[in-house]
Amino acid sequence: MNNVFFLVMLTYGLVGFLLPTNNLCMYATGFGLIIINAKMIGNSLLKQNFPMFFISIFIMSYCVEPLGYLFGFKQHIIRITTAENADTVFLASHCLLFFLLFLSTFIKYEVPYDVRLVKQTILVENQLGFWLALSIAFLCVILGVSGKNIFESGGYGRGESVRSSVFEYSIIFITCALIYARKSNERFLVYFVCFIFVIKDLLYGGRISTVMLLISIFLIRFFNNFKFKHLLLAVAFGYIFFNFWGYFRSGVDSSGFTLSKKDGNASFVFYASMRLHYMIDIGALTLENRLKSLVYFFMSIFVPLNFMPSLANLSSYKQNLYYSGGGGLISTFSYCWGWAAGICFFALWIVKTVNSFFYSNSAYWKYYALLVIVSTPRWFAYYPIQIFKFSLYGVLIFYILNSLIPKTINFENEK
């Protein structure tokens, strides 16, 4: 049955890119998004696969976003309508459908019974690595964000604070320190740095970095230590809290706050994807531009974007002419770089990575998978470079820290 469903959806997915936009295709893509995302969530719940449950729940809001338009209940995605038409909404939705088709079909939802990420793996005596990682993490947290917090500036995004990328990269050093922490007092120090990280991130209007850190801690220290129903309650509470915080941070001062009624984050991200399809349609993003962008994309893993041409980051390319606010879905970026084949490549890379979290015998693959899983909000809805940059840098740092000890990383149970 699964094979038949995949073949039918694959056929429709490929044909859908060639057909002119019509109501039937829009309905089919809308129902396809509902079915595939529900299938992902259901399988994750049934198999108690928390990493895939986290990914599926995060993806859900982006699957829901275009449904009103696709089914004719909603006139606009957001108030900005320059790039909005039936073709761009359909293509952005269809690319997402095609991406999720491969992701949902080839993911291994079954969780091996004895998987306990860090209780099973990467536990080595590395005092030097612990203190080095913890010290660097502390400095990155303290120095990574500066300026006025949301209570002082009146809200998030007022341009009165500076957030460096080293703040989020401190998650790499925090997770390494947590991996090396063998004693309760060492873990207490790591959690103290985590506490400072969370408070500072929230005070300066952040949400995603905090989610990334909390998921990291759970997967490293507490995986399989809680009943799944308790995790669901925690996820539900977290979802409500961070959505509330998203409204709260938009308008706040010392006397109180006002809930923002502006377009939601998912709406802007989806519109940013529509913007790229619109630019392709009108010739503002040519095939040559897209191929150059792909080359620059991989170069930007090693070269800072400040030294790269504007095409290195399609989310900000020509924003002065076609404004969207930045971001975009990985499915649309991969479509720009390689049509259906590009979407397939990125989806299968995510499949390979997430599966290795449970099934790889390499500590480095497991750590790479951990960073990819927790950075889902970044690579899925902002820019895919985090799949390679953040995660590969993390593995490199982990390797360097491990080289400080004369031991081979092995798989052993924590005492």
Disulfide bonds with the S-S distance in Angstrom:
none
